[in-house]
Amino acid sequence: MNVGFIGTGSMGSLLIESFIASGALGPAEIAVSNRTYAKAQALADRYPGMRAEYRNADVARGADYVFLCVKPHEFINVVRDIKSVLRPNQVVVSITSPVLVSHLEGELNCKVAKIIPSITNLVWSGAALCIYGSRVEERDRKEIEALFAHISEPLRIEEEYTRIVSDLSSCGPAFIAFLLQQFVDAAVEETGIPREEARKVASNMLLGTALLLTEGGMTMEDVQCRVAVPGGITAQALKLLQRETDGIFNQVIRTTHNKYQEDLVKVTTLFYGEEVNGQ
């Protein structure tokens, strides 16, 4: 398999490193480019056999899969760089939620998919959200999902749910890490427990809770009921949390959706030259 990555920033390099570490891809199967060539070359230097290219078109030419790992406003320029070298049997994969499949299908004479990864894929966990364009065949889907199965659980979703599922899967780790940090900071401030000790305890608690909710077959309600004895300490604290956080995640979702819509309008304007309502 020949795979190209255009963009070697945070998520692009995360995918490359995860695929190589998991054995899904070998360095010799990968070509990379970046707006700053030195960054692409630095990544290639870490993995002998990987090819760093100056031009995006040289990454795309002949690749079975071309991953576009760039910011939304950079997409139109990358698309213009590669469209002349792409062939109908190739698959372009966007990892950027505000760039719609229809944006890319309207510009490129090839198959188009959108895969939303998560930082959890770095430890071969979490989901990879899979959205496919009209030209992608079932065998393409299976091959893409077989690749991502090395580092995640591939989940097929409808594009209209991209934002909310991304909130849960891709933004969620940052949200949960923020809340855990607040918990640890409060523990240190209120009791004087060493921060590193509190961090280790809290991190292992989070891992164990995740296992209960997945491999353990428990629901979120089950965990709360099993831990919170009526009239006990946990139950009292849960009442406080219910009162103080009521509606907070509704506001979080509204915030991410508003930002998504702003980005979507900007991307659509870049592709079509005018503001068009999208999903």
Steps between C-alpha positions, in 0.01 A plus 500: 500500500622850415366771731560874481460751782472868418550685826719370782366707787344364817244260353690416183809394692284320758343284229836427337664406829205286607480312170871424507512403869199269460648331193215620276746674267873486446700823453579404140126506422467865606575832327453832679494869424449808711471872443840518673708236324749473788223362724415230248866412461549487878218247526642294214841503666348328803367217284753376244325414176235771529511754215472875555391704198517871428181497293156379608443366149799266537344351814165450330632362172460121503388470863216261577382728781575869544433640847437875517602603851492878467296783647162583340617821334793319336287237325417685183868566425594135569215381279624722219852361550398137457188488281686469171698191609218302662335207325149354548620193691679701769340594833545842659431499873430822689539502879345847540135520602394834340615383156203314354525198276304698241766775506766249397285296261420820313870568441669160475461225242554220752343329800453707815469404866510686828650334808499685831772359727554553872807556716406168663607329176857567614455218752300289251172579667188709446305541179574606144188656348451391139300691239503397134427677176282368221792356299649294782426132453444244775842344446655847550307540824618164627861574412492841672335353809749213508779758506340703780410186696868477597469821703129551571147373468381624159139622517295594196290814555285732292666830414218698656612370842868582447511783750326336793681169460828691471414678826467166673789319334762758404435801727383281787851401620587869547172569683540202733870578560400857592244378753748251644758776532248710694436201728873449563565873553220515757635192680844660526362836610259362760716226654864557408537158337804495265385586148672205335338257742157650439558492123592131502199405711260706286645376169470137604146568621412635156650198329311262726174687450542483122552123525185463708305689232643291215631157589309494830167554326382760750309815411584843636192474721615157624837640612337783692250271668764245600730764649246735659340342807174684579571767759876445471793723413497437124126552475532836676776610264304384194210723601740793507639411157150462354403841630817686401554347155141499379501603134878550476549239229208640303699823491815310399318336209346828388848659508662229288211500254510878463874487428445214255238701311736798480777280359259327262388832352863608453597172332192505278580856396855396408373211288200665337576871528181576690334414827290186466318326783649157575444214740 
